[in-house]
Amino acid sequence: MGDAQRLPGRAASAVAVLVLFAAALVSCGSSGGEPSAEAAANQLTEWEPPGEEARELLRHAEQLYLAGCLRSRGVSYSVRTPDRVPGPPRPFPYGIDDMAWARSHGFGTALRQEAAAYAREDPNRRYRHALDGRSQAAYDRKTAHCARAAGNALYGDGERWQRTDAAARAVTAEVREAVRERPRYRKAQAAWSSCMRGEGFDVTSPLVLAAYFGHSPAPERGAAVAEARCVTATGLARTGRALEPAVRAKVYAEHAAVLEEHGAVLAEAVPYARQVVAQLDHR
């Protein structure tokens, strides 16, 4: 009997959802016909990395599955609710262009520190640390088993998904790096750098500025505000966004197989994750 079927204290409907959840992903991909080359190209160009809301949904569904699996093995496990989990800093790949955000958060150091503190306070970590050596080893084995089971239930093949997701994230990073190398962007960045010297910061790019100042919340806000002022004045972020579509089409075509697989798995995983959360999240 599978892990989903052994979840203790769950209603039959919840068990049924998880059984179908795993079975559907194992058999996914059996569509009745091949899409045209033009349709496939359009779908690929429109591919976007999942937003934080989708990723949080997937993480929460995985945690619920993991908790049920571990509890069925006599292991205490606390699921931390998404609305209490600190989110990551907002991304600004071509420089901060939101003055209000810069004034409030700088480069996001305080947000990262809050997330790190939240992770340290994880009750599951405290539970593990309270165990003796032999019990910790048993706990680790059970956790590894249940984490694999949760990943396989959600994505069909959890380990393969991790590799595919990492590769897709790398594609997104490659697009942004390619944009930054375009002559039009480099010209705008040179204008931004000149503007920043007028603000008292001798830096060549927003990435350099964030790396230098992004460690202490108080002083970084002044640097971030100066960055936002110059990004707005020179149109740096606007230039980056304008260049992205053409760059994205080229880079995506070079990584078509990875992005197609990534999109196909998400198309199955996200709707099932919603069902799992609806059935098993008893807050």
N, C-alpha and C positions, 0 to 999 in steps of 0.2 A: 504494500500500500504506500502511495507517494506521500511526501511531506505535507502537501496541501491538504490531503485527506485526513491527516492526523492532527490538524490544528485543534487544540482543546478548547472547549467552551464556546465554539462558534456555531451559529445557526446553519442548518443544512443548506440554505440558499447561498451563504457565504462560501461554504465548501464547494458547492457546485460551480460558483463563479471562478474559483481558483483552479479547479480541475479543467474547466473549459479554457481558462486563461492560458494554462500551460499547453494544453492539447492544440489550441488554435495556432500558437506560435510555432510549435514543432512542425505543423503541416502548412505553414504559410508559404506563399509563393506559388500555389497551384492555380493561378488565374487562367482563364480560358482564352488565351490569345495574346500575341505579341503586339505591343504598341508600335506605332510607326516611328521611323527614325526622327521625323520632325517633332512628333509629340514628345519623344524621349528627350530631345535636345531642349525643348521648351521647359519641360519639367526640371531638367538639370539646371538650367539658367536660373529658375525660380527657387532652387533649393536655398534654404536658410537654416543656419544653426538653430537648434531649439532655444527658446528664450528661457529666462530664469524661472518663470512660472511653470513651464512644461518640465523642466529639470527637477523642480521641487516636487511636482506631482509624482514623477517617476521615483525619486528618492523616497518619498513618503510611502508609496505602495511597496517598494522593496523592503522598507523598514517594517511595515506591517506583516509582510510575509515572513521576514526573518524572525520577528518576535514570536509568531505562531509556531514556527518550526522549533525554535529554542525552548519555548515553554512546553512543547510536547516531549522534550527531552529533559525536563526538570530544571531548566535554566531560567533564572529570572532575567527579564529584558524589558527595559523601558523605552517606549517609542516617544521621541520628542516631537511635539506638534510643530508643523511648519510655520504657523503664525508667531511662534516664539523664537524661531531660529534667525539670527542676524543674517541679513542678505549681504552679498558681495558689493564692493564699491561699483558705482555706475561706470561703464566703460566709455572712455573718450579716446578712440584710436588715433585721432588727428588733432588732439589738443582739446582742452576744456573750453567749451563755448557756452556754458551756462553759468552766469555770474553768481546767481543765488546759490547754486550748488557749490561753487568754489568758495564762497564766503562761509558756508556752513560746514563743509567737509574737507576742504583743501584737496589733497590727493587721496583721501580715503583711508589714511592711516588709522584714525580712531575707529572706523568701521571694521577694519581688519583686526585691530586689537580686541574689539568687542566679540568678534567671531571666534578668535583664539581663546578668549576667556570662557566663552560659552562651551567650547569643545573641552576645555580642561575640567569643567564642572559636570561633565557627562556622568550621570548616575551609573551607567553601565561600566564605565572605566573604574569608578569607585568600587563597584561590586566585584570586579575582577581583582583589583588590588587587595581586597580584603581576604581573598582566597589564599590557601597555602600553595606551595609549588606544584604538587601533584594535581590539585584541583584546578589550578590555573591552566596546566597543560590540557586537562580534559575539557575545560571551558574553551580553550583556543581551538581544539579539534572540532568541537560541536559548532562553534561559531563559524569556522571555515566551511564546514559541511553545509550549514544552513545558508550562508552567504552565497555559496555556489548554487544551491537549490533556488534561492530567491532570484538570482540573476538569470538562471535558466528559465524559470517560470515567466519572468517578465520579458526577456529578450530572445528566448529560444535557445541561445548559447551565450551565457553571460560573459565568458572569457573572450569569445570572439567579438562580442559587442564592445567590450572595453577597448580592444585593439582598434576596432572600426571607429569608435567615438573619438579616441585619441587622434587617429589619422584625420578625421573630419575637422577636429579643432585645429589641427596643424594647417589644414587647407585655408581656414579662415585667417589664421595668422599670416600665411603666405600671401593672401590677397592684400592684406594691409601693408606688408613689407614691400610688395610690388608697387602699390600706390605711392608709397613714400619715395620710391626711386624714380618716379616719373618726373621729367623736367619741369612740367607745370607745377607740380607739388613742391619740388625743390626750390623753385623760384619763390613760391609763396612762403616757404619755410625760411628762406633767407630774409625775406621782408619781416617775418615774425621775429627772427633772431635780432635784427636791427632794432625793432620795436622794443624787445626785451632789454637790450642794452640801455635804452632810454629809461627803462623802469629800474635799472640797477642790477640786472642779471645778465652776465656774459655767458650765454648758453647757446648751443647750436640747434636744439630740438626740444619739443615737449618731453620726449622720453628721457633725455639727459637731465632736464630740470626735475622731473619726478624722481629719478634715481638719486639725485643729490639731496633733495629736500624732503622726500616722502618718508620720513621716519619719525617726526615729532609733530603732533597735531597743531600746536600753537604757531610756530614759525612758518609751517608749510602753507597756512592759509593765505598769508601775504603773497607768497610766491605763486600760489594757484590763482589768486585774484589777478595778479599781473599777467599770468599766462592767458587767462580768459579775456582780459582787456585787449591783449595783442592778437589773440586768435580771432576775435571779433573784428578788430580793426583791419587785419590783413586778409580775412576770409580764408584762413588756413583750413579749418575744418570743413567749410563749405567746398573748398577745392578738392579735398580728399574724397568727400562724398560724391562729388560730380565725376571724379575719375573712376570710382569703384565699379560701375556696371561693365565697362569695357574690360577692365582688368579681371573682374570676376568671371566673365564669360570665358576668357582665355585660360585662367587657372582651373576653373571647374572642369573644362574639357580635358585637361591633363590628368584629372583625378576622378574621371567619370565613374569608374567601378566602385570606388570607396563611397562616393556621395550617393550613388544609387542604392547601395546596400544600406547605408545609414538612413536614408529616407524611408526605405521599405520597412525596416525594423521599427522605426518610430511610428509609422502609420499604423502598425499593429499594436505597439506597446502602449501608446498614450491612451487610446480608448479603453483598453483593458485595465490600465492603471486607474482610470476614473472609476470603473466598476469595482475594482478591489477596494479602493478607498471608501466608496459609497457603502460597501457591504461590511467592511471590517473596522472602519474608523468609528469607534464608539465613544467619542469625547462627549 
